[in-house]
Amino acid sequence: MSSDVAIKVDNLSKCYHLYDRPIDRVKQSVVPRLRGMFGLSSVPYFREFWALNRCSFEIKKGETVGIIGVNGSGKSTLLQLLCGILAPTNGDIELQGRVAALLELGAGFHPEFTGKENVYMNASILGLSKAEIDAKYDEIVAFAEIGDFIDQPIKTYSSGMFVRLAFAVIAHVDAEILVVDEALAVGDVFFTQKCMRFLHTFKTRGTIVLVTHDSGTVVSLCDRAIWLDHGEVRSIGSAKHVCEEYLATRYGVSPSVIANQVQRTPLPSSEQHRLSRHDARIDFINHSNQRNDIEIFEFSSEAHSFGHGGATITNAALTDLQGRPLAWVVGGEMVRIEIEALIAVACGSIIFGFQFKNKLGQILFAQNSYTTYCLTPVSADPDETVKGVFEFRLPILPCGSYTVDVAIADGASLESVTQLQWLHDAFSLESHASSVVVGMIGLMFDSIKVTRTMASPRSQRQFNSSGFPGNNYQ
């Protein structure tokens, strides 16, 4: 293996035996041997499941590589093979450097031991001597931020405390290769941010293999990505390119449609002026006793909902202005949110609404049709279908996953609104921000101006004597 390669995987496979009944395990351990004694061919009592099948790749020293794929694609199995927890059925793994792993919650910890005892045990497993652990112990405890619980059995810990202590240990073992499997999703936001800062620092001196379902994290943190599909390597390449392929296939949208959303030209000044005054258009379409068949992206009619039941939301989607569902967005493009509902009771004033949420459930922005149609309400009778269409310029969103709540109500005023149906997380989408976003959303500004106003000598003297910056201390 080349000296600049940290991990080399060659034709790696892992097979599990699946038994339909417990008695089949006993038969498999006894019957083949008996049949062999009499010269008879063996009959298996199991089915083979190949969690990984002929996987090959190399990860160079200093690279950060993300492993993506749906549940059951073999991601966690691959990491366990890399860490030596599982033995491969076929193939070889070569590693150069000490490996530290943060896998499933509590892995490598004994529930009856205290946090301190587990620190010494876990760090010893990772290759540190007692003297090295003694020297790093205070730093590990300070990083974990679990206080006096360090002297309590870890069976009394919460899931977040588990992760804090486990990550604190692997952050101080001076490993060359760091393997992380979705464990950071359990911690609170402050500790997660601390861990992300550590990962960014570790990138400068070590190799990271990261498993996550968040393609935004892969794009922002990783140099390359490996897409696993049914235990096989589907694609290897730059994080952005592999995530685009993965999202396009996952959501059934061709890469050409995605590419069209990224290739945007600057807005003409007249368009910017129009958008600064009114950047959204809301249309209503009332279909009597008929339904429009529109392609819906990730709509779930089984999502959690509430309301009086006077209407049923049948379709909801985020599309471009041509009606094509968007698998992911970059922000700044014109989009539509379309909501279609079947009316069950007579309604005098239909109101549609939606709200955009991040993966923590925080509402980023929302809109409804009340102010647009309060003077010219749209009515509907039972068995009619109505559709609300919101057109707007999407803010620039940080990389990550987002969900959209949609709702339909009836009411001539905000004080008399009857909620017909509110559908939580009606559909989801991914954002790959095209520029750096500071905060929860990024806005497209018409202009930003900085001017300088010269203060008079008198006001300057008053300012300097007030105790604010600029005061002359004697």
N, C-alpha and C positions, 0 to 999 in steps of 0.2 A: 504494500500500500504506500502511496506517495506520502512524503513527509508533510505536505500541506493539506492532507485529507484527515478530518477528525472522525468521520463515520463512513464506513463502506458496507453496503448491504448488497449481497450477491445471491440472486435467485432464492430469496427467502420465502418460505411457506410455513404455515401453521395449520394443522388439521385437528379437529375435535371429533370425537365419536359421540353420536347422539343415539340414545336408547329410548325406544317407545315405552318400555315397561321396566320396572326395577329388576324383574327376574331375568331380563335379557343380559344384564351386566354379569350375573352369575353364570349364565350359559356361555357367554363369551370367554370367561376366564377358565371354564372347564371343558366344554364340548370340543373346541378345536384341538386341544391336546389329546383327548381321547380318540378323536377321529384320526389324528396323525399317527397314533400308536398302531392303528389298524390299516394304515396306508390309504385312508380315505381323504378326499379333498375337504378343505375347510369351508364352512358356510358362515359368513359374518352375521352377527345379530345386532348390528348397528348401522347407522347411516353416517356417511362422512360429511362434515361441514368444514370447508376450507375458509377460515377467517382471513388468512393471507395466502396469496397464490402467486409465486414466481415474481416477487418484488425485487427490483434492483435499482440502486441509486447511490450517489456519493454526496456527502456534505463536507465542505471545506472548513478548515479552522477559521473561526471568526465569523462564520455565517449564522444568520438567524433564519430558520426555515419553519414555515407553518404547515401543519398537516390538516387538511380540510376534507370534508365528506359527510354524508348523512349518517345518522345513527346506524350502527351495524356494518359500517364499511371497513372496519379493521383498524381504526386509528389507535384505540387504546391497546389493542393486541400488539401492534407494532412497537409502541413505546415500552410495553412490558418486556418484549423481546430484546429491545435495545438495552434495557436496564438489567437483563439477566434474570428477571423474575420468572419468565417462561423459557422453555427450551424449544428451539425451532424443530419442525418436522423435517424440513429440508432447507438447504442453503446455509450461508455463512454470514456472520457479522464481525466486523473488525472495528475496534475503537482505539483511539489514541488520546489518552488523558483520563483523569478522574471524572466519574459521572455522578452527578447529584440529581435526584428525581423527586418531583412532587406529583404523585399520582392520585389515586382515589383517597378520600378523606380518611385520615388516621392510619394510612399504610406505614408500616414500620414502627408503630407505637404500641405499647402495652397498656391496656386500660387500667390496670391495677397500679402501675407505677406512677409516681408524681411527674410533674412536668420536668423538674430538674433531672430526675433519673432517666427520663426518656431522652432528654437532650444529650446526656452522656452516652446512652445506648445507641441512639440514632447516629450521632456524630462518629462514634467508633465504627459503626457499620460502613460509614462513608469514607473511612480510612484515616481519621484523625487519632492521634495518640492522646492519652489522658492529659499530658502536659499542654498540648495544643488546645484541648477543650477548655482546660483551666484558664488559659490565657484569653480565650474568646468568650467565656461564659457570660460575663457581664454585658458584653455587646449583644449577645444573642437574646438575653432577657430584655434588654432595653428595646431591641428591634421588635420583639413579640408584643410588647405592651399589654401584658396580661396581669401585671401586678403581683399580688400575693398568691394568686392561683398557681404560680410556678411551683409551689410546695404542696399542691393538692393533687390527688389522683386525677388523671386526665379523663376518667370516665365521668367526672363531674363537669367537664368542659362543654361549652357550646360548640357548634360546628365552626363558627367564626374563630373561636379560640384555638381549635385544632389547627386550622389553616395558618393562623398567626405563628404558632410555635413551629410547625413544620417548615414554613417558609423561612423563618428566622434561622433555623438550623442550616438549611441548604444554602442560605445567603452568606454563611460564614465558614464554609468548609473548603474554600479556595479551589473549587472544582473547575475543570476546563470545559466540561460539557454539562449543560443544564437542560433537564427534560421536565416539561410542565404539561399536565393533562387537565385542563379546564378547572383546576382546583381554585383558582383565584375568584371564580364566580360566587363563592360562598362568603367571602369577607365583606366588611362594610366598605363604603366608598373611600374613606380616608386611608385605610390599610391597603385597599386595592391600588390607590394612586401611589402609595409608597412602594408597593411591589413593582408597579410599572416603571417608576423612576429607577429602581434597582435593576430591572431588566435592561433599560436603556444604557445604564452604566456598565452592566455585564457585557453588553454587545461589543464594547470597545476592547475586551480582553478575552472573550470566550465564545463558545458555540452554544446556540440555543435551539432546541427542538420544541415547538409549541403546538399543542392540539387545542383547537377552539372551533366553535360553531360561528363565531363572529368574523365574517370575512373582512369587515372594516378594521379589526385588530390586526389581521394578517397583512393587509395592505399597508397599514401605518407602521407596523413594527418589523415585519419580516423582509428579508432580501429576496428569498425565493419561496415557493409553495409547492407542495406535493398533494395532488388530488387523488384520494383513494376511493374506489368504487367497487363494491362487492369483493373486497379483498385484493384488488389489483390496482396497480398504478395507472391511473387514467391520463394524468398529465403532470409534467414537471417543467417549471420555468419561473419567470419573474412572478412575484406575488400578485401584481395587478393583472397580468395576462391570465394566470391560472384561475384567479377568482372570477374574472369576467366569463371564462369558459364554464366554470362551475355554476354560477348564477344563471347564465343563459340556458344551460341544459336543465337545471333544477326547475326553473319557472317556465320552460317551454318557449323562450323568446330567442330568436336567432341573433347571433352576434352583430349582424348588420344593423338590426333595429337599435341595439344598444349603442353601436358606434355613432348612429345618427344623432343620438341624444347628446353626445359629447362634442360633436363638431358644431359649435355655435359661433355665429359671427357677432361682432359688437352691435349693439342696438343703435339705430339712427337717433339723432337728438330729438326728433319729433316723437318717436316712439317712447323715449325715456321720459319726455315731458308728459305724455299721455298717461304712462304708468305711474308717475309721481302723483297724479291727481286721482286716478281710479285704477287700481291694478287688479281688479277682479270683475268678472261678469258672471251673473247668475241667471240661468235660463230655466224655464219650466216647460215640460212637455206633458200634455195630458192625453193619454191613449184610452179611448172608450172601449172596454171589453176586449182588449188585445194586449199582447206582450211583445216587446221588441227583443229579439235574440241578440245579445251583445256579449262579446268575449270578456270574461271577468278574470282578473288576476288575483289569485289567492283568496277569493271571497269564501267565507265560511258562514253558512246559514245556521250552523250549530254553535256559534259563538255565544257566550253568556250575554243575556239581554234582560231588559225589564221594560215595563210599559203596560198600558191598558189593553193592548191587543187589538186596537182598532185598525191596525195596518200591519203588514208583514213585509219587511225589507227582503227583497228577492235577489238583488244584485247590487254590488258596489265595487268600484275599481278606480285606480289611478291610471290615467292614460295620457298620451300626448294629444295634440290638437286634432290629429287624424283618427283618434279613437283606438290607437294601438296600445295595449297594456304595457306598462313600464315595469321591467324586472328590477331595475335599480336606477337611481338618479344621481346627478352630480350637483344639482342646485343651479338656479338662475334661469332654467328653461321654463317655457310656458307649459302648463299641465292642466288636466281636467280631473276633477273628482266627480264621478257619476254615481248617483244613488237612485235605484228603482224600487218601488214599493207597490204592493197590491192592497187596495183599500177594502176594508171590511165593513165600515160604518160610514154614514154620510158625514162629510167634513166640509166646513165652511171656509176654512183658511189654512191651507197646507203650509207647513214650515219644515224645510230640510235643514240639516246641520251636520257638521263633522268637527272632529278635533284630532290633531296630530300629536302623537306621544312618542317619547324615546323609550328605550328598553327598560328604564326604571319606572315607567308609567307617568313621567312628568309631562304635562301638557305644554307643548311648544307654541302652538297657535291654533285658532279655531275660527269658524265662521258659520253663520246661518243665514237663511233667506228672508228673515222677518222684516228687516228694515227696507229691503228692496221691494217686497210685495205687500206691505202692511196697508197701503192705500188701494191696491188693486189685487185683492186676495184671489188665490186659486182654489176653487172648490172641487170636490170629487164625490161621486156616488159609490155605493158598494159594488165590488167586482170590477172597478176601474183601476187602471194602472197609471201611476204618476212617476215622473222622473225629474230629479233635480240635478243640474249640471253647474258646477263651479269651475270657472276658468280663472287662473291666477298664475303669477310668476312665483315659482317655488323658491323659498329662501335657500341659501347655501347651508346644508346640514353637515355636521361632523360625520366622519365615517362611522357606520354602525347600522343597527337594525331599528326599524320604526314600525309602529302600528297605527291604525286609524280607526277611531270610533265613528259610527254614523248613526243618525237618528232622524225620525220623522215625528212631527207633532201637529196638533190642530189648535188654533187659537187666534182670535182677532186682536188680542193684546197680550203683552208679556205676563200680565197678572192672571189671565184666564187660559193659559196654555195647558192642553192635555197631551201628555207624552204618550204617543201611540206605540212606538217601539224605539228603544235605544240599544244598539248592538255594539258591545265592547269588542275591540280588536277584530273588526270585520275583515280586514286584510292587512298584510304586512309588506314591507319593501326594504331594500338595502340602499344606503347612500355611500357613494364614493366621492367625497368632496374634491372639487377641482382646484381649490386653493386652501390656504391655511385659514381655519375658522377658530377664533378665540371666543369662547362662550358656547351657548347652546345652539344658536343659529347665526349665520352670517347674512348681512343685508347688502343689497346692491344700491349704493348711494348715487344720486345724480351728481353731487359735487361735495367736496370737502375743502373748506377754506380756513386759513390761519392768517390773522391780521395782527398788526402791532399798533398799539395806541400809546403814544408818549404821554406820561404823567407830568403834570405841572410841578415845579420845584416845591410849592407849598404842600401839595398832596403827597409828594415823595417824602418830605420831611415828616409829615404826620404818620405815614406808613412806617417809617423807620423807627419812630418813637413808640409804636404800639405794641412791640414785643413779637411781631411776626417776623418771618425770614427777612433779613436785610437790616435788622436792628444792630446798632453799633454798641457792643458791650465794652464797658470801661474796665 
